[in-house]
Amino acid sequence: MQKSARRIAPMLAAVVWIHLGAIATAAEVAEPAAAPSRWAADIDRFDEELHLRLLAPSDARSHWVRAGLDKTDIASQVTHFAAARGQAPQDVLYLASLGVACMTPTRPVLPECDAVDRLADWARRDEDNGIPYILLADRARQRKETDAMVATLDEAAGKARFDEYWGRGVLAYWDYVRAVPASYDPAAKAVAALNYASEQAVTWPTAVQALCVNARERAVDAVRAACGRLGAAMAQRGASWSARLIGYTVASRNAADAGVKAQIEGERVAFNRARTRCDDARHARFDGLESGDAGVRARDLSEADAWVRAQAQYGEVGACERLARGATRP
């Protein structure tokens, strides 16, 4: 995990680029190359200690963090996500994480996923969030249920927000890892927390691509129209910059005519200017974690903490709008 704080701070954008490929240009989501973290050796040692610490998690957050480390063991991952969900049933991060994990096909179906339709459960309990409805629409697509797919896309487009809870996941790692009683520089533990957070699973961009970018699906007029509405909604109400970027791309690809497409492209130019300002403000709060000056690290650790907490509370776009204009705390 030899990444710098500057490289991993815009975590979701990189994941979206990996998942979507041609849906957005690399220039819109890519970060410049960065040198390995000064804390690389410490982080590797800390990682070993953390895995040992999480062999027997007891509370909801430690179960969730343990699940995040079990990337190659879906059965263990689902077990720990389900434990977190059971111990903290009102926490939407755990609800969403279990819903996404249970989308992974297994034979036989894992008992925690077989007992309840976890994706539908997420949608029911998080009813103003369009992300689970996008995933439900893609499930209908896979089942060749076109009418249900279009209806669910339209339902998604009507939701008040599109939130993958990436920011809440960052905060969960941030608070858990930084609280581990280990003798590492606080900045090293902060960068480790961000490294873990950067590896959160994000599946909905692939669903959007299958639903609204692939030519075969968009050949159906009703699908194209529903995708256009969904893209416009995401561009306005996505919690992350990447969700909004995907929204503009989907809206453009499914525009009703050249005039609508030109309007969307103009809005995307303004969007990218705002995102660039956000990136500059965010870098100013995270870059010091790699400094050799302890005073600079302490200052920027406090600034980074404010950003992480604001992002969890308001979403990535909301945090940027709040903090880039000068607010020092959420």
N, C-alpha and C positions, 0 to 999 in steps of 0.2 A: 504494500500500500504506500508506495513512495510518490505521493502527490503533494503539491503545495497548496496552501490555503487559497491562493488566487485561482488555481486551476479548478479546484473542486467546489468553490462557492456557488457557481451557477449550475448546480447539479442537474436539475431537471432538463435543461436545454440540451445537454450532451446526450442524455438518455433518449430524448425525443428524436435527435438526429440519428442515433443508432437504429431506433425502431422504424422511423418513417422513411429513411432514405430520400427518395425523390420528392416527398411532399413539401419540403422546404429546402432552400439553398443552404449550403454549408456556411456561407457568409452570414446568414441570419442567426445561426445558433452556435457556431463554433467559437471556442476560446483560443487565444494564442498559446503556443507551447510554453511550458513553464519548467523551471529547474526542479529536480527532486526536492522534497521537503528537507530542511535541516534536521527535522526530527525523525527521519526515516528509521534509524536504528532503534531509537526509543519506542517508536510505534510498533515495530515488529516484536519487540520484547513484550510490550503491553498487550498486544494481540494474543500472545500465548497465555498470559495471565488472565485475560478476560475470558477466554474459552474455558479455562479451568474453573473460574469463578461461576460460570453459568452452567456447569454440569447439572446442578440441581436448583433451578430457579424457583422462587417461592411466591413472588408478588406479580401482579399483572404486567408491569413494565419490564421486569427481568424476563418473563416468559416471552414478551414481544421481541425484546432485543435478541434473546436466544434464537427465536424463530428466524430473525433476520440473518443470523450467522449460519443457519442450516440451509444454505442455498442449494445444495445438491441432494438433500434428503427431504423430499416433499412430505413424507409421512411424519417425520419429526417436526417439520415446519408447521404443518397443519395442527398437530397436537398442541404445540406451544401457542400458536395463534388462538386456538380454541380455548386454551386455559386462560389466556389474557382476556378474551371476550367474555368468558364465564365469570371471571373475578371483577371485571369492570364493564358491565353490560351497557352502560350509557356512553362509553367512549367510542366515538365514531371511527377513530384511527384503527382500533382493534376490530371493529365491525367490518370496515372496508378491507383490512388486511386479510381477514379470514375469507371474505367473499372472493377476493382475487385469487388467493391460494387454492381455493376449492375449484377454480376454473381449470386447474391442471388435470388432465385426464390421468386416471390411475385404474389399474385392474388388480383386485376388485376396487370399487369406489371406497374411499376411506370413510370409516364410520362417522367421523365428525362432519363430513360433507354429505353423507347419505341421509342422515337424520333430518336435515333441514336444507332447503334450497338456499344456500348462503348468499348467492348473488341477489336473488329476489328479496331475501331478508334485509340485505343492505338497502336496496331500493325502497322498500316499505318504510324502513326506520329513518331514512335520510331523504325524505320525499322531495325536498326542494333542490336536490343536487342532481345535475344531469349526467354525471359520469357513470353511475351504475346503470342508467337507462341506455347509454351508448353500448355498454357491454351486453345488456339484455337484447338490444336490437341486433347485435352481431351474433348472438346465440340463435336468434330467429333466422338470420341469414344462413347460418350453417345448417339449419334444419330445413332450408328452402321454404320458409313461411314468409313470403314476400309481403303479404298484407300486414301481418303482425310486425314485421321489421319496419315498414313505413310508419305504422301507427306509433311504434315505440320511439322511432327517430323524432317524430313530431312531438311526442311527450317530452323527450329530452330537450328539444329546442325551447319548450315552454318553461323550463326550470329557471330558478332565480340565480343559480350559480353553477360552476363546473369546477369541482375541487377534488383532486386526487389525494389530498391530505399529506402531500409531500412535506409541507412546512411543519405539520404536527409530528411527522416522523423524524424530521431533523431535530426538533426540540426534544423528542423522547431520547434519541441517542445522545444529544448534547447534555441533558441533565443526568442521564444514567452514567455515561462514561466519565464525565468530569467529577462525579461524586465518588468514583471508585477510590478507595484509600490506598493509593500507590504513589511512590516517591518519584514522580515525573514532573517536569515543568508543566504548569497549568496550560501553557500554550501548546505543548506536545499533546496533552490529552484532548484539547479542543480540536486540533487538527485531526487526531484519530477519530473523534466523534463525527466530524464532517466527512471523513473518508467512509466510515460505515454508512452514514446517511446517504452518500452518493450512490450506494449500491441498492437502494430500495427498488423493488420491482414496480415497473410502470407498464401496464398492458393495454390501456385504452387507446394509445396512438395507433397500435396495430389494428385494433378494431375499427377505428375511424378510416384508416387506409383501405381496409377491406370493404367497408360500407360505402364510402363516399369518394374514393379516388380511383379504384380499379374500374376499368372501362366496362366490364360486363355488368356490374351492379348499376352503374350510372346510365346504362342504356334504357332503363325503365324510367319514363318521365316522372312518375310519382316519387321514385327514389331520388332522382336528381333534384326535384323541388324540395323534398324533405331535407336533403343534405344541404341545400343552399340555406334553408332556414336554420338548420343546426349550426352551420359555419358562422352565420351572422350572429347568432346568440353567443357562441363561444368567443367570438372576437370582442364582444362587449362585456361578457360576464365571466370569462375564465379567471380562475384564481391565480394562475401562473402566467408568466410571459409566454411560455411555450404553448399553453392551451390557447391563448389569444392568437399567437402566430399560426397555429394549426387552424383555428377558426377562420382567419383571413384567407388562408390557402384553400380550405374547403369551400368557402363562400365563392372565391374567385373561380375555382374549377367547375363549380355548379351554377354559375351566374346565368340568369335568364337571357341576357343579351349583352352586347358589347358595351353599352352605356353603363349597365350595372357593374360589369367587370372593371371598367375604368374607375368608377367611383370607389370600389373596394380597394383597388391597387393604390389609389391616392390616400385612402385612410391607412393602408399598411405602411406607407412611407412615413406618415406622422407617428404611427405606432413604433416603428423602428428607431426613430429619433428619441422618443420617450424611453424606450428600453435601453438605449445607449447611455442616456443620462443616469438611469438606474444602475447600470453596470459600473459606471464610474463612481457613483456614491457607495455602492456595495464594496468595491475594491478598496476604497479609502478606509473601510471599517475592518477588513480582513487581512490586508497585506502585512500589517505589523506583527501578525502571529509568527512570521518567519524571521523577524528582526533579531539581530544579535544583542540589542539593547533591551534589558529587562524592563525599563520604564516604558519603552514603546510597546513592548508586548503586553504589559499590564493595561495600558491605555486602550489598545486596540481589542484586547480581550473583552473589556467592558463594552466597547462599541459593537463588537460582534455579537455579544450576548443580547444587546438591545435589538439588533437586527433579527436574530434567530427567534426571539420571543414575538416580535411584531409580525414576522412571517407566519408563525404558527397561528396567531390570532386573526390576522387580516388577509392572509394569503400573500403570495410573492408580490403581486401587483399592488395590493393595498399597502403592504409594508414599504415598498419603494415610494409610493406616492406620499406616505406619511413621513418617512425618515429622510428622503432625498430633499424634501423642502425644509428640513431643519429641526424637526422634532427629535429629541435625544432619546426618548423612551416610548414604548408602546402606549 
